[in-house]
Amino acid sequence: MADAIIDRLSPTDLGTITHLYNQMFRPEWKEEDIQRRLRGRHNILVQVARIGSDAVGFYVGMELKPTVHFAWLCGVVPEMRRSGVATQLMRAAEDWARTEGYQFLRFECDNKIRPFLHFGIAGGYDIAGLRWDSERMSNLVVFEKPIADLG
């Protein structure tokens, strides 16, 4: 397992996130695209995973509702996938969300991205539903995990 350092960034410091996103996903986004999506959102969490001085992964999340933090974007550079970096990012996000008083962490995954579907199940997330995304023309699988003692 990789021993990544997880750094928390300011929600306004999106240059590294944009660069990493554009290394991994298409179509490319501008920093303003990410800023626009985050505008007006509450409790934004931005994290970068680093190995040495290299940024190898990222996480961007926000409050979905008072009890649920939503992992909006998460990614790991292709050469570091399956090394535990995504697990470290999600665990750091879960710990942060728990200390912020959230009861659940939620994310969505395109039904076609099998490795991330497996990641969610292996990480203890439950399938909470499906959502049709008309932009992608695909079903998104909704994953949710309790992160607080609900007893």
ABEGO torsion letter per residue (X at the ends): XBBBBBBBBBAABAAAAAAAAAAABOBBBBAAAAAAAABGBBGBBBBBBBBEABBABBBBBBBABAABBBBABBBBBAAABGAGAAAAAAAAAAAAAAAAGBABBBBBBBAABAAAAAAAAAAGBBBAEBBBBAAAGBBBBBBBBBABBAX
